Amino acid sequence: MSDLRFKLVDVEEKPHRKYRKGSKYDPIIDKFCDGKSNLVRVDVPGKEANYLRLQLKKRIEARELDEQIEVSVVNNAAYLEKK
C-alpha cells in the first residue's frame, strides 16, 4: 500500500453554497427586468424548458430577485413573470 497524504481540519459549520458572480442567463433576466412586459416566454435554442427554468431560477435566487420575478414551465415552454 502506498501512503496517502491528507489533512483533517476542524470547522464549526458547513459554508453556504455560493453561486458564480455572473452567468450567461443574466442578460435574459436583465432584459426582462428592464422591459415593460409582465409575462414573457423565453426561448433559448438547444435548451429544454425545464433546464432553462432551473438555470433561471438559480440566478433569480442568487440575485435575490425571487420576490419580484417568477419562472415557470407550461407545455414545454419557459415563462418569466413579474410578481
N, C-alpha and C positions, 0 to 999 in steps of 0.2 A: 504494500500500500504506500502511496505517496502522501507526503504531508500536505495538508490543506491549510492555508493561512486564512484566518478570519479574525474578526473583532466584534464583540458584542458591546453595545452602548445602551446604558440606561436612559429611558425617556419617561416623561410624565404622562404624555398622551400622544396619540397619532395626530399628525398635522391634517388640516382640512385639504381636500383636493383643490388645486388651483388650475384654472384654465389659462390657455395662452392669452397673451395680450391682444392679439388680433386674429382674425380668421377671414378666409375667403368669402364667408357668408355675411360678414359685417356690412358690406355695401348694400346687400339686399335689405337689411334692417334699416340702415341709414336712409335709403331712398324711400322706403315705406313711411318712416317717421316724418320725413320732410314733405311728403306728398299730402294731398288733401283727401284721398280716398280712405274710408274707414274699413274697407274689406277688399282684399286683392287675392287673386290666385297667383301662386309662384310656380313658374315653370323653369327648370334647370335641365338642359339636355343631358341625357345619360344618368340621371339620378331618379331613383324611385321616390314617390311621395312620402312614404313612411321614413325613409332615410333622411330626406330633406327636413321633415318635421323634427326629427331627433336632433339634427345639427343646428337648426334654427332655435329650437327650444334651449339647447345648451348655451348658445350665445346670448339669448334673451335673458336667461338666468344669470349668466356671468356678468352681463352689463346691468343687472338689476332693473330690467325693464318689464319684468313679469307682471307688474301691477298695471301696465299700460298696453301691452301687446299680448295677444294670444295666438298660438299657432295650432292648426288642426288639419286633419285629413278627412276628406269626404269623397267617396267614389274615386279613389286613387288620384286625388289632386290635393296639393298642399295650399292652405289658405292662411294669410295673416290678417288679423282683425284688431282694430283699436278698441280698447275697453271703454 
